Each structure stands twice: as structure tokens, then as C-alpha cells.
Amino acid sequence: MSVPMRDVLVVHPNAGRRAALASALPSHRVVAVESKVEAALRMVNVAPALIIAPPDDARHFLREVDRSAPDAVRVFICSQTDPAGLEELMQSAAEGHVFSILDDTLAGPELGRTISHLLQYRGCASVTLSTPYCVRFGLHGQTYQARCLEMGNFGATLQLPIEVPITAVPPGTALQDVYIEREGQLIFRAAWAHVQRAQPMREGDVLPHLRLGISWSTAMYQPPQAPSMTTAEPSEVISTLRKALRREIGLWLQMADHHSMQIRLESPSIDVVDDIAILRGQGSALLPGTVGDVVHLSFEMGGQSYSGVGSLLDISPDGKTMVRIPRSLTLRNWRTLPRFKPGPDHRFLLSFKAPVTGQLTTRAVLDLSAGGLSFPFDASCEILPAGLQFDASLLLPDGSEAECQLEIRSIQMLRTPSPDGQLRPFRAGVRFSRIPEHARRSILDAFVTARCPSAINGGHVPFQELWELMEAARYRFHPDYPFNSRKDVELLEDAHRKLYIPGELGRSIVFREGQRAIGHLAGLRSHSRTWLLQQLCVLPGFHRNQWVSYELSTTLVEFGEALEDIEFIRYTWRRDNRWPNRFGSWLARVMDSPGLSLLRHYNYMRLPLPTERQRPAGLLPVRESTHADRVWLENHLRARGEWVRVLGEDLEADRLELDVLGERFRQHGLYRHRRMFVVDGEAGPLALALVEEGTPGLSLIEATNAFWLVVPERSHPQSRLAVRSLTERCVEHARERGRPSALGFVDTEDVEVLQEAGFLDQGRFSEWIFHRSLIRRWCELWKSVFERFVRESDVDVMAGVEDP
């Protein structure tokens, strides 16, 4: 249910600012006037619920409001750099007037959110605190203590010693690091709060004191945002804007040299004239610009913010505006973890004792992730401000309970009426400060079911059934494991069970049609921060509307995003596999973002090891690496700009041997390690070999049991001999470990050397790694691939994309 405030009076001498304020309140009846005299005449006829005005002559205007609209919410729009305006507001507050202050520099969506936040004060609960609550906050570099007298969802009333001068806390003053404690226990924290009013008080036997009314945000400061991503493909920019138009998302235009002048574009449409994409619409006000001026376009959609720079092509006196669509859009994610709505078979209930009111409360969870959840509450009688910390019990779908510690990160008004007639229905978004591991696993299981109802946990499916599915789906590339080998099936089944049943290091999902498995995909924590997609197979001949490969791939990519410590997604395809190469290369090209993604190619070289072989003569000495070598390699890769490879493959000096990751595998009876061999040159390593070690079957193409080569200077006269020496050492190492073959993932320049050593070239491969901040866009593009292909073919062409 929306807050029942419809009539708004906006007073401002600047026509553009009046229009911007009015456009920030599209769901209200707004009357905008130029002067306070005209406003007084308007209030005689209709008493508004909200009044927004500049600070000049505020005391006289407030007395007029007290007579004509005593119940109105009063908001003054004033810049923090306006000393005269702040002085007038401070004197008004000292006289006992209650009002709020809006920063004059706010614009666009932030302006609308701030005004909505101020509106929410009315009708929402606040309680007088009988138990002593201690408040600490910072101001001008000093720490102050106060007593909390009242507390609500959006602010509090504090009692300060009279020694604190009222001139130190004028309206609008920012208080930093606000903490509220009860009996020494922290129950609330906020990064900042703003002073709304300050009054000297003398009440009976109570010592003179300063009463301070403060307000805080409905959302705590978010963690550092993921790196922004830029979309420069013209077709993608246009398609993103068309999607925003279909969803009726608000588009905002702002002049580059007028930051406080931003208008909402009503009834927008997109046209293409002479190969130029144009955005048309009716401006909520007249932009103070001329043809050719730079215009900023911004909007928010699907948990992301979008912004771009275009140019003003035309503007008419009646506000009709035509803007050239930006050549690129910059995207930022709001959330670090994806939320999902639990299905009917995976209900979660939250029970807790409210810290402020002491009320015992049970709420159904609206949506959740591995990092937090949201639930509804009634702001007219419940005090649950953003920043509140409390303990709660989470009832899981299997009937068990998990004791958690929560912190409310945001509260947001619900726009639809509550079924139980709540006066102020709000949504509280909370973060888990502490949650048991079994509860986290339960949430992830529910996440998979919610994303793909036809999927089940492949860890509980007999591996023989999956093996037969791979054979029927013509999954061929695992040369060390023939389908007719019972011994290999037992070996792979043991690794499959240890890896995927606990679910901490990997996730296997099987797509079922009835009781029949028709598709499979697995995700593996190949490195500390990297989620590897592998073993995708789909039975041939299924109808296009099932989108089996799409459902499997999207579910496991989003599952990787749901893991808080995963930063990169990785998958591989064979370049001679026509459809995977076509679409995989297209995705990598469209989403290429330096520093956030990496596309590389290599040759898959294999040497069977059935018997002993003679070591060639004249090879260079090969030694085990030292910490100095690992530091050298990290610096070398960083100097080449391969940041993604360093972070995504644990190539930092202290992580290279995978000690921490290996311990996690060891706890589940599995093995994961890495070694490095070095051939020395005159002034540093001449070549290096990174040798991955792991339990057989972690990856069917054995990416966790292969070696990679790094050759810093290929022009060196002995670089070829260094590669051959390292190759022979890697072959010996594979034989020492009892491997059926030696596998090398090498650059094209090294193929000939390995062939001379007896290796067989199994084909050219591509591998793409991308940062989690690109996942939302990957999902949209992945879906568009299938939407386009549905119109062209009935074949599920993406089967086998992740593995050759």
C-alpha cells in the first residue's frame, strides 16, 4: 500500500528546479509555484500533505504553514554551501519548528528516493525508550555521547548535554558513525545521520539539555561496488534502452554543466534516422541547453544502474526533446549476490525478538540468497530501521532450525496492499552476519530449484546413469576414460560422489523429463575464486522450447554468483565444434572488458604413458620453484596486463601452490595441488611450467592434471630447448603420479616441440574467464542467443558448449 499522501506543494523561484522536483514525484498531485506568497494563497484552498520550499524567510513561512496546513510535512531545499539559508533554518529550529532538509545538489533517481524517504516519516512507528540507550557519534572530528529518548524506523530523538552549543548542530549537519547500545550491547549502527532539529530544553527536574532530532537513511552504505562495465556495441545499447522502455523504466536527462537540472523524459520512444539512433520524448521541464550540448542519460533497471553520454539534437518550447542515443552505456550492479523467491516446497520462516520493542515476531521470507534475505513488516507498529542488529531463528524447508545473526541493510515501502491490512507494509532487507553451514547449503539447494524446477542434485544420481547419458549425448572428449571401462567408471564415481554430494566444492545438476535424465552440467571450484563450468551434455532430438542447455548453464552461472567468494566464471570449448565456437566467440567478443575478462586459446596435447621412454640427451637443468620464482611469475603476468589470469588462477605468489584450496579438498577426501618447474636463464627464468595436480575425475578433460608453459622471451636462442626440457620433466612427473597420460595445454608456438616429444595434438581450444560483475549481462546475452536461435532451428545446438 502506498503512503496516502497525494497533494504536494513545491515552491521555488527557478522554473527548472520546480520542474525537477515535480518530476521526482510522479505518483503525487504536485502544484508548483514561484513564490511563498502564491503558496500561501494555494494553502488557503487546499492543505497539502507535503510542502517543499527554499530556506529564505523560513520562520515567517512556517508560521503561515502552521495556520493553513498544520499537518503538512515541511521540507526545505537548501545547499550546504548556503550559510544564510542554514542560519535561517537553524533559528527556525530553535523556535521549535519541525522540518526536514533536502540537499539542493540531489538530482534524478536519488532526488526521488530522498523525498520518498522523507514522506515515510508520517504514520510510521516510533517508541519512547524507558531503558537507557546510549548513543555515540562523531562530529567535526570529536566523539559525542548522548541518551536516546525516542527511536523510530527513520530517525531518533537524542538528549545531549547543554554544554554542546546549538550552533554546532544546525539542521542538515551530518553525524558520522552513529552507534546505539543497550546495556553495553550494540544494537544499531549507521555510517551517518542528519540533524533535523535542535532545541534547548528545560523540563522540571531534568537538567537543561539539548534535544536533537536526527534522521538516517533507509539503506546502509553498500559494500564497495564491483567494477563498472561498459557496453559499446551499438545494437546492445539500443536493445537495452528498448527493454527499459518496455518495462516503463524512468529515463532521466541531465545537462553536463547543470548538475542540479535534471528532467524526467515522459513517453519516450526510439527511432533510427539515417543510421543514427534517436531518443524522443516529452520533457518534464525545458532543458537549459542548445542543439549540440552534451546530455547525460541515466536509468535503473534489474538491479543495475545505467548511464551514458549523448547530445541534444532538438528541443521545442513545449518541452519535446530529441537526444542522440549514447554510443556506450556504463553498468553497475547494486547487489553482489542474486536473490530468489523460494518455491512452495522450499519455504523459509524467520522468528526473532525485536530489539527495540521486545515484540516476538515470525515472518515468511520474501526472497533470499546465501548472503541475506528480506521479509515484510508493518512500519506503523514495528521498529526495524536499517542498521539494526539482532539474533533470529531461521526455519528451513526440512523442518530444522538455524540460529543466525542478522543486520538490516535497507527498508523499502511495499507498493501493493498487504493481504492482512497492514497500515504501512515495508520490506526489510537483511544481511547474514552469522549463519550455520547447513543453513547455507539449504538456501543454495532452494536456489537451484527456484532457478530450474526440472533440475535435481546430480550428486545423488548414480554416476552410471550420468555416464550413459554422456555416451548417448555423444560426449566424446575424455580420452583417458573410455565408455567401456568399468574400472574408470568406478574411479570417476568415487570422485563424483565426494565432490558433488557435500556441494561445497562443486555442484552437479541433472535436468529431468519425468524420471529420465536428458541433460547434465557441473560446476567446479577449480581455483579459490573461480567457478568452472564443465561436462555439459544434452540428449539430441529435444524440442527447442525446452532450452535445456540454457537452463543448465544459466542456473550454474548464477549459482557461482551466489557463492560469496567466487569472483570469476570460466568455461571452455573446442574451436572445431561449430556452434559452440560461433556463440562462445560472439559472447566473448561482445562482453570483452579489459581487466574483467580474458579470452585465450591453446592446443590440447596428449602423450599416452603405457611404457617407459628414453630421456633425450642435452636437455637443460630443470629445478623446483622457490618463493622468489613465484613472485617473479606474478610480477611478469601483471606487467603483461594479465590481471584476470593472476586472480582467476591463483597465480599470486602466496597462493600459487593452492595450499588453502587444497586443504578444502582434503577435508572431503580429494586432492588438489600445483607445482612449478623452472629453467634458469642468464637474468631470470628462461621458461616455467605450471603443473596442476588433482584427484582423477575432478575434470573429465583433466584440466586439473595438466601443465601450462610460460616462456617470457621466445626470441631467446635456448627458449625452444627450455620448452623441451620442461616438457620432459612434466612427462616424468605424470609418470611418477601414475597418470595414464601427460597433458599439456600449450600455445601454438610450443606445439611443434611437444610433437617432437611424442605428444598428439587433440585440437585447438578456447577458454573464457569473466568477472562476476558481468554475470547479469552474460545471462541476458545468453538468453538472446536462444531466443534468436528458436526462430531458426529445432536443434539444441548449445549442447556441449562448455566441454568439447
N, C-alpha and C positions, 0 to 999 in steps of 0.2 A: 504494500500500500504506500503510495507517495505521501510525502508530508503535505498536509492540507493547507498549503499557502499558495495562493494563486495571484494575488494583486501585489505588484511591485512598483514602487515609485523611484525612478532614477533621476537624480538632479546633478547636472554637470554643465559648465559653460561651453565645453568643447563638444561639438556635434559628433565627431568621430569617436570620442571616448564614450559618449552616451550610447552610440550605436553598438560599440563593442560590449558594453555592459549589458545592454538589452539582448544581444545575440547570445550571450553566455547563459541566458535563462530561457531557452526555447519553450519550456513546458509551463511558463508562467505568463500571466497577463501583465505586460510591462507598459507603464506610462513614463515616457522620458521628457523632462522639461529642462529649460535652460537655467532658471534662477530659483532661489528659495522663495521668492515672493509668489511666483507661479505655483510652486509646490504647495505653499500654504493654502492657496485657493483650491487646489485639487483636493487636499486633505479634508476640506470642509464638506465636500460632497461624498467622497469615498475614502474610508480609512484603510490605507494599505497595510498589508501584513509585513512588508519589508520596505525599508527606505535606505537608499544608497545616496550619499551626498559628499561633497568636498568639505574640508575642515574649516573653512573660513566662516567666522561668526557662528561657531558651532553651539555656543551656550544659548544664544537667542533662538536658534533654530530648534534646539532640543526642548526649550520651554514651549515652543509652538507645537511640537510633536506631542508633548505631554498633554496638551489640551485637546488636540484634534485626533490623534491616533495613539492613545496611551499604551495599547498592546502591541504596537509595531516593533519589530526588530530593527535596531538602528545600526547602520554600518557607515563609517566614514572612510572614504578612499583617499589615502594620504601617502606620499612618498617619505621614506626615512631620511631623505635629504632635504626635507622642507621644515626648517626649525620653527618658523612661525606657525605652521599648521599643527606641529606636535605640541607647541606651547599652549595653543588654544585648546587642544584636546586634553592636555594634562589638567588645565584649570577646570574644564568641564567635568572631568572625572573627580576632581577634588570637591566639586559641589554635589557629588552624589549621583550624577547621571551614569547610566549603564549603557554601554555601546560596544561595538566591535570595530576593528580597524582592518582595512583591506589595502594591501600594498599596491601602489599605483603602477608598479612596473609589471604586474602579472598580466598575462595575455593568453588567449586561446583556451585549450582544454584545462590548463591549470587554473585559469580565472574562474571557469565554470565550476570546477571541483571545490575551489575555496569558498565560493558563495554558497554552494550546496552544503558545505560543512558548517557554515555559519547558520544556515537555516535550520539545521538539525538540532540546535540547542533547544528550540521550543518543543515542549511536550515530552522531552526525554528526561529520564530519572536523574536525580541527584539526592544524596543522603547526607544528613548531618552525622558526623562521626563522634561517637561517645568515647570510644577507646582512643588513647593518644596515638596519633600517626605523625611520625617525624618526616620532614621534607628537607632535602638538601639540593641545592642548585648553585650553578656558577653564574656570576655576573661581573663583567668588567675585570676579569682575572682573579676575583675573590670568590670564596665559597661561603654561602649563607645557609643558616638553618632556620626552619620555621615549623609551625604546627599546622597540620591540615585540618580545617574546620568542616569543610564540605567537599564531596567528591562526586563527580558525575562521569558520563561517558566521554565528554568532550572538554572537561576542564575541572578546576578545583578552586576553592577559596582558602587562602593561606593567612596565617596570623604571624606577622613579623614584629620584632622588637621596634619600638618607636624610634630607636637610635638610627634606623635606616631612613635616610631622608627621602621624602616623596619625590623629590626631583631626580633621584637615581633610578626611578622605575616609572617613567612616563608611559602612557598607552602605546603599545607596539613594541616595547622593549623585549628583546629576546633573552630568555633564560636558557643557559646551556646545562646539559646533563642533569636533568631533573630526576631525583630518586625519592621514592616514598617507602618508608619502612614501618612495620608494625611489630613492636616488641623485638626489635633488632633484626627482623627478617625482611629482606627485600621483597616487595610485592608488586612494585611498579617502577618502570624506568622509561624515560623519553629523552631523545637526543636534544630536544629543545621544546620550549613553550613560550607563548607570547602573553605579555601583560594586557589585560582588557581594561582594568580599572584599578585605582589605588586610592584608599580613603583612610585618613587618620580617624581612629575610633577611641571613644571613652565610654565604657559600658559598666556602670555600677561599680562593683568591687574589682573588676578586671583592670589590670594595669593598662595605661594607654598603649596602644599598639597601632600598627599599620595593617589594614586589611587589604589583601591583594587578590584580585580575581585574575586567574590565568586560564588560557586555553591551549590545547595541544592538538596535534594533527590526528586525523582518523587512521593514519598509517605511519608506522615506524619507518625510519630510514632503511631503505633496502640495502642488501649487501652490494659490493661493487659490481656494476653491470658487466656483463660479458662484452667482449669487443664488438663494436658495431660492424655491420656488414653492408656493403654497397652493391645494389643491383644496377648494373649499367646496360643490360640487354634491353633495347627499346621495347620489344614485344612483352617482356616481363614487367616493365614499368607500366605499360598500358593495361595489361591484364590485371595487375594488382589494383590499379585505380578503378577499373571496371568492377572488380569484385567489391571494392569499398562502396561503389555506387549502388550495386545490387543489395548490399546489406544496409543501405541508408546510413552509412557512417558519416559523421560530420567532418567536412573539409574546411580547413582554416587557411586564410591567406594573410600574409604579413609583409609589409614593406621592409626592405633590408635596412633602411635608415630611419625607420619609425617603429621601434620595438614595442611601444605601447599601443600602436594602432594595428589591430588585427580584427578581421571580419570573418564571419561565417558565410560560406558560399551555399546559397539555397538552390534547390532544383538543378543540381549540376548534371552536365552531360559531356560526353567525349566525342569529338569529331576528328577526322583526318582529312586535311585540306592540303593538296599538293605535297603529300608525303610528310606533312607537319601535323603532329598530334596536338589538338587544342582542347582545353578545358573551358567550358562555358558555364555560366550560372548567374544568378541574381545575388548581388552582394547585400549583406545586411546593412551596409553603410557604403559611403563613397570612399574608395581608397585614395589617399592624397598622393597620387602618382601620375606619371605621364607615360605614353607609349614608349616601350623600351626599358623601363625601370625594372630592376631585379625584384622578384617576388618570392617569398618563402612559402611553400606549401607543406602543411603538416596534418596528420590524422593518426588515429589509433585504432587498431583492428586486431582481433585474435590474439591478444596478449602481447602485441608488438606495437612500437611506435614507428611511424614512417615520416620522413622529412626529405624535401628536395628543393632545388632552386630552379625557378623558371623565369619567364619575362612577361611583362604586361603587354598584351597585343592591342587591347581596346577596352575602353571604359566609357559608358554613356552617362549622362546626367542623372538618369533614373536608377543607376547602380548596376546595370547589366555589364558583366565583366567577362573578358576573354583573355585567357592566360595560356602561354605555351607550356605544355607539359614538361616537367623536368626531364633532363637526359638520364638522370640516375636518382635512385631513392636510397636513403640510408635507413637501415633497420636496426632496432634494438629490442631485445627481449625483456619483458617485465619479470618473468619468473625464471628461476634456474631449474625447476623441476615441473614436469607436466602433472596436472590434476586430472582426475577421472571421477565419474559418478559411479558408485558401486551398483552392481546389478541386484536383482531381487534375491539371489541366492548368496549374496555377499554383503549383508547388512552390518554396519558398524554403529555402535551406540557409545556416547561419551557421557560419563557421570562425574560430577565434581561438586565441591562445596565452594560457592562463590566467595572469593577472599574479602570483598568489601561488605556485602550484605549478609554473608553466612548462610545463604539460601542453598538447599540441596537441589541440584539440577540434573536432569537427564535429557539429552538431546540426540536426535538422529543426525548422523554425519551427512552433510550435503555432498561434498566431494573431498577427495584426499589424495595424497601422494606419500612417497616414502619419507618426505621431509615435513609434512604438515597436513592439516585438514581444515575444513570450515563447517560451522554449524549455525543454526538460526537462534536468535534471542530477541526478546522484547525490550527495546530500549526505553520503554515507558516505565519499567519497574525493575530492570536488571542493570547493574553497573559492571560493564566489561569493556573498559577502554583499551585502546591499542597501547601496549606496553605492560599490561597486567601479566603477572607470572603466577602459576598455580599448579597443583598436582591434580591428576584426574585418572579415572579408570576407563580403559577402552575395552568394550565388549566386542570380541572378534566373532567372525561368522561361525566358527566351530563351537561357540559357547564358552570358550575360555576368556579370561580377563587379563589385561596387561596394564600394569601401573606405569603411568607416563608423567612426564613433566612438560608443561606447555607454556608458551609465551604468545599472547595475542599480538599479531603483527598489524592487523588492519580490521576496521569495521566498516561496513558498507550497507546502505539502506537497500532493502529489497523492493523491487518495483512492482511486484504483484501482490494482491491481497493475501494475507495469511489465512489458511483454512480454519484456524482456531480463533480468528477475530482479534489478533494482537493489535494493539494500538500503534506501535512503532516496530514493525518487523525489520530486523537487521541481520546481516550475515557477519560472523566473526571469523576471520582467517587467522589460524594459529600455526605456530612452528613447534615441532618436537624439540625440546631441549634434551630430553632423555626418553628413549623408547627401547623396550627389550627386542632382542634379535628375532624371536619367534613372531612378534607382532609385525615387525618389518617384513618378514617373509610372507605373512598372511596378506599384507597390503599389496605386495608385488604379485602374489597369486591372483588376487582380485583384479589387479590392474590388467593382467594378461586376458582374463576372462571378459572384462569390460571392453577391451580394445578389439578382441577377436573371439566372439562367443563360440565359434566352432573349434577353437584351439584347446588342447589339453596339454598337460605337462608331459613332455616326451621322456623325462627321466623315469617315469613309471610304466612306460610302454616297453615290452620285451624288445631287446635290440634286434633279435632275429626278424621281427616284423618290420622294423625300420630298414634293415639290410635288404630284405626282399622288396621293400618299396623303392629303395635306391636302384636296385637291379632292374625293376620294372620301368622305372623312370629314365633308364639309360644313363645313370650316373656312373661315369667310367673312370674319372681321373683319381685313382688311388693305387698307383702301380705296385705298391708294396703289399696290397691286400686284395687278392683275387676273391671273387664271389664264391668260388667253390671250395675255399679253405675253411674247414671247421675250426682249426686252431686259431686262425686270425679272427674269426667271429668271437671266440671266447675272450681273446685278448682285448678286442675293441669293446665288447660288452662290459668287461670289468671297468675300463676307463670311463665308459659312458655312464655307468651306474654311479661311480664315485664322483663324477664331475657334475652331473645334472640333477641327481636326487636332492642333495643339500641345497643346490641353487645359489650358493654364494659366489662361485667362480664361473658359472655358466648357466645357460637356460636353453633347454630344448623344447620346442613346441611342435605339436603334430596337428595338422588340420584334418578333421574327420568329416566324413559324409555318412551319417548313420554310425555304423560300427566299423566302417572301412577307413583306413588312413590313406589320404590322397595327396598329402603334402607335408614337408618337414623342413625346418630351418633351426639352426643352433647358433647361439651367441656365446662367445668365449672371452674371458678376461685374458687376452693374450699378453698384455703388459699392465702395469699398475694403473694407468689412466686410459687404457684403450680397450674398446669393445669390438671384437672381431665377429663379423657375420660369416657363416660357413655352412656347408652341407645342405644348401637349398636344393630340393628336388620336388617335382610335382608330376603325378601320373599324367601321361599325354591323353589328349582327347576330351578334356573337360570344357564346359561351356565358358564363354568369355565373361558372363555376368557373375561368375564366382570369384574371379580376381584372386585366386589362391596365392600366387606369388606376391601380389601387392599386400594382401592381408598379413601374410607371414613376415615380409620384410619390414613393413611399417610398424608392426607390433614389436618386433625385436629391436628396431632402431629406437623407438620410443621407450622401450624397456631399458636400453642402455642409457637414455637420457634420464630415466627415473633413478638411476644409481648415482648418488651424490658425488662420488669420487671419480666418475668416468668423465673424461674431458674430450675423448676422440672416438669416432666411429671409423671402422676400417673394413673394407671388403675387396675381393679380388675376382678377376675374370680373365678368361683366355681370349686373346686378341683374334684368334681364328674362329671363335664362336660368334657367328654373325650378329645375331640380335643382342646378346649381352654387350658385345663390344660397341655396337651402334648407340645403344641407350646409355650404357655406362660412361662412354666417352662424352656423350652430349651433356649428361648431368655434371660431369667433372669440369667441362669447359664452361658451362653456364654459371656454375657456382664457384668458379675459381676465385679464391680470395687469398692473396699473399699473406702469409703469417697465420692463416687459419685453415688452410687446406694444402694437400700435397698429392700430386699425381705422378707416379713413377712407373717405369716399365722395366722388366727384367726377363731373362731367359731361365727356364726351369731345367736344370741339368741334373742327370741321374746316372750313378755308377753302381750297378749291382755288385754285391760283395760276397759271392759264393765261395771264393778260394783266396789263398794268399797271392800277392803280386809283388814283383821285384821293384824296389825303390830305385828311381833313376839316380844317376851319379851327377855330381856338380851342382847340387842344389845349395841355396843359401841357408844359413842358420836361421832357425825359427825358435822363438822363445815365448814363454808365457808373458802376459802383460803385467805391468805394475800399475800402481795408482797414478804415477806420472803419465803413463801411456793413456790411461782413461781420461785424464784431464786434457791431454793433447788432442784426443779424438773429439771430445766435447767442444773444445775451442775451435777446432778445424771445421766441424759441421756448422757451428754458429757463424763462423766467418763466411761460410758459403751461403748463409741465409736459410739453412735447413732447420729452422726452429721447430717446425711441426714434427720432423723426424726425431729430433733430440727429445722432445717432451713425450711424443706418442709412443716411442720405442724404448723408453727408459735408458737413454744414452748419456745421461748426466753421469759424471764421474762416480758419484756415491751410489748410484742406482744400477750401474751397468751390469753387475753380476746378479741382479734380481734377488738379492737376499731377502728383502721384505716380502716380495711376491712369492718367492719360493717357500717361505715359511707358511704362508696361507695355503699353498697347495699341499705342503707336507701334512698339515692338520687333517686333510681329507684323504691321506694315503696316496697322494700323487706327487710327481716330481717336476720341478721347473727351475732351470738354472741357465746361465750364459757364461761362456769363456771367451777370451780374446787372445789370438796369437799374433805375434809381431815379427816382421823382418826389418832390421835396422838399416838405415841409410847413413849418409855422411853427417847430416844435420838434423836427423829425426827419423821417424818411421818411414820406411820405403813403401810398405803395404801392411794392411791389417786384415785379419779375418775374424768376424763375429760369429761365434758358433752357438746356436740355440740348442738347448737340451730340454727334453720334456718326456713325460710318460707317453709311450706309443698310443696313438689314437686320440690325443687331445685335438689334433687337426688331421683329417683324413689325407690331406696333401702334405702332411708333416711339416708345416711351416714352423713348428716348434722343435724340429730336429733337422734344421738345415743351416748352412753357413752363408754369410754375406761377405763380400770383399770391399775394402776401401783402399783405393790407390790414389794418393794425393797428387803425384806428378807422373802422368803417363808418358811424358816425354823423356823421363829418366832412362838411360840405356839399360838398366837392370830391372826395370819395372815388370817386364814380361817374365823374367826368371823369378822374381819375387812372388808373382802370382802363382807360378807353377809350384814353388816351394811351399806356399801356404796351402795350396790345393792338396798336395801330397800329405801334409800334416793333418788336414781335415779328414782325409780318407783314413789315415791311421787312427784318428780319434773315433771315427764312426765304427771302425772295426773293433776298437777297444771296448766300445759300449755295446757291442753285439748287434749293431744295426744291420738290417738286411741290405741297405744301400746307403751310399753317400749322396746327399742332395745339396746342390749349390744354386742359389738364386743370384745370378750374376748379370753384370752389364754386358752389352753387346760386344764391347772391346775384349772381354775375357772369354768369350765362347770358344774361340779357336784354341786357346791354351787348354781349356778343360777338355775339349775334344781330343787333343793330343794325349791327355792323361787317361783317355778311355771313356769319358762321360758321353752320354747320349742326350741330345737336345730334345726335350719333350715339348717345346713350344714357347711362344712369346706370351707373357702375362702382363696385365696392368693391375695396379693396386692404387686405391684412392683412400686417403685418410682426411677426415674433416672434423672441425671443432664442433662441440655441442651447440654453440650459438647458431650454427647453420642448419640445425635439425628441422626447425619449423619450416624453413624454405625447402629443404630436401623433401619433406613429406608432401608439400604442395606440388612440387615438380614431379615427384614420383607418381602422384595421383594423376597429374595431367598426362603423363606417358600412357597410362592405362586408359584414360578417358579418350585420348586420341586413337589409341590402337583398337579400342572396342568398335570404332566405326569402320575399321579396315579389315579385321580378321577375327576368326573364332578361336585362334590358337593362343594358348597361354605362353607367349613367347619368352616371358621372363624367367621361366623355369630354368634353373641352373646358372643364374647370373652371378651369384656370389662365389661359386666354385666352378672350375672348368668342366 
